[in-house]
Amino acid sequence: MLDVHPPHHAASTWRDFLIHIATIVIGLLIAIGLEQTVEAIHHRHQRHQLEEDLRAETLHNMNLALQNLDHYTVRQADIIAQYTELQAAARDHRSPQWLRRPVPTIVKPASVAWIVAQQNATLGLLPGAESQRYLRLYSVADSVFSSLGDVRTSSARLNDALWPARLFDAANPQRAQAPTYDLSRMTPDQLRLLSERLAEIGDRVAYTNDRNRLLYGVTWGSGKATPPTMKLCASPSTPHTWPEAQPPCSPATPYPKKQSTSPPPRETANHARRPPTPRR
């Protein structure tokens, strides 16, 4: 709050009046300049802190994307193997076997720094281009978050379909750790429902893997991290057209880089140009 004090005595001449006016104006300009300087320094500190928080959170999400992609690649292979076993058992008129392993732990991406920046209006301190990059990053992270929720819903539907085949320990029937299943106890209709549930969760897991790859690629493409080595696996197309045998994951391969749009290099001296054809 600026406080302007009145003069101690009345101005008797124009010279005294102009001196008082100039003093007041100069004092106001100095006060406003100091206030704006302090505010600019404070905003600069807030921007640097926000950039560090967003950078740390995006790097954390990129590492989570690689970890979730690794875990979900294993789960996707288990789902395909179990689905293939059900189809082979129905074709060979035999009881199917339970092949799936325990479900790995999946961690959802974080967005605390982004939400806080939106709520306290510090997001406007970032340059426009940088703000758009982070907006894209967190949009992809939000799609990963939603896809993980869809996988959880499909997992619950799969567990309901597996309930008739679940085996309980006679000594402790309430134990919920590492459940086992005997698919020979299921009727043909229940097995068909189980195939549909496996196909559904297979689609959701494949989509989640694509989202995690995109989150990793967008983070790397924004210059927020150095790309480590990762595994890439082929995703099935539609669930009802899954192949009988799914190819294994390819060896450790770096994430594919963006194709260069620069024109091809000119011919060097080692490649002599073809002489022009003489006109007839």
Secondary structure, 3 states (H helix, E strand, C coil): CCCCCCCCCCCCCHHHHHHHHHHHHHHHHHHHHHHHHHHHHHHHHHHHHHHHHHHHHHHHHHHHHHHHHHHHHHHHHHHHHHHHHHHHHHHHCCCCCCCCCCCCCCCCCCCHHHHHHHHCCHHHHCCHHHHHHHHHHHHHHHHHHHHHHHHHHHHHHHHHHHHHHEECCCCCCCCCCCCEECHHHCCHHHHHHHHHHHHHHHHHHHHHHHHHHHHHHHHHHCCCCCCCEECCCCCCCCHHHCCCCCCCCCCCEECCCCCCCCCCCCCCCCCCCCCCCCCC
